[in-house]
Amino acid sequence: MYFMIYEYDARSEKCPVPLVQLRLLLKKMSPTDFCLLKISDQGSIKDIPKLLTKQGYTYEMSWLETDTLELIIRKAIISLN
């Protein structure tokens, strides 16, 4: 099985740029792909998880620093069986 890992470091960008760029990136992803996103803008930290939940993406969040949130985003849950 082949998959792509997309990386988007949006720590230097302010809302709504990370949200718009992430939407474009999500359109490129196939069901087996992942996206690694880093954000630090408070608007993006609030809005992006809401968008992902609303659109049915699965994701894991972790704080890298006090102001940087990292998200690992999947388009679909992958079965390894």
C-alpha positions in Angstrom: 0.0 0.0 0.0 1.3 3.4 -1.0 0.5 6.6 0.8 1.8 10.2 0.9 2.7 12.2 4.0 2.0 15.9 3.4 3.7 18.4 5.7 2.5 21.9 6.2 4.2 24.2 8.7 1.9 27.2 9.2 3.5 28.6 12.3 4.4 31.8 10.7 1.0 32.3 9.1 -2.1 34.0 10.5 -5.7 33.0 10.1 -7.3 32.5 7.6 -4.3 31.6 5.5 -3.6 28.2 7.3 -7.3 27.3 7.0 -7.5 28.1 3.3 -4.2 26.3 2.5 -5.2 23.3 4.5 -8.5 23.0 2.6 -6.5 22.9 -0.7 -4.2 20.3 0.7 -7.0 18.1 2.0 -8.5 18.1 -1.5 -5.2 16.5 -2.8 -5.1 13.7 -0.2 -6.2 10.2 -1.1 -7.9 8.1 1.6 -4.6 6.5 2.7 -2.6 9.8 3.0 -1.6 11.7 6.1 -1.0 15.4 6.7 1.3 16.7 9.4 0.3 20.3 10.3 1.9 22.7 12.7 0.0 25.9 13.7 0.5 28.6 16.3 -2.1 31.2 15.4 -4.9 31.2 18.0 -7.6 31.6 15.4 -6.3 28.6 13.5 -5.9 26.5 16.6 -9.6 27.1 17.3 -11.0 26.8 13.8 -9.0 24.0 12.1 -10.0 21.2 14.5 -13.7 22.3 14.1 -13.3 22.1 10.3 -11.7 18.7 10.5 -14.4 17.3 12.8 -17.2 18.8 10.6 -15.8 17.3 7.4 -15.2 13.9 9.0 -11.4 13.7 9.2 -9.7 11.9 12.0 -6.8 13.6 13.7 -4.5 13.6 16.7 -3.3 16.7 18.4 -0.3 17.4 20.5 1.5 20.5 21.8 5.1 20.8 20.7 5.6 24.0 22.6 3.3 26.3 24.6 2.2 28.0 21.4 2.6 25.3 18.7 -0.1 22.7 18.0 0.8 19.7 15.8 -2.0 17.8 14.1 -1.7 14.4 12.3 -4.7 14.3 10.0 -6.1 11.2 8.2 -8.7 11.3 5.5 -10.0 7.9 6.5 -9.4 5.2 9.1 -7.0 2.7 7.6 -7.6 -1.0 8.2 -4.4 -3.0 8.5 -6.1 -6.3 8.2 
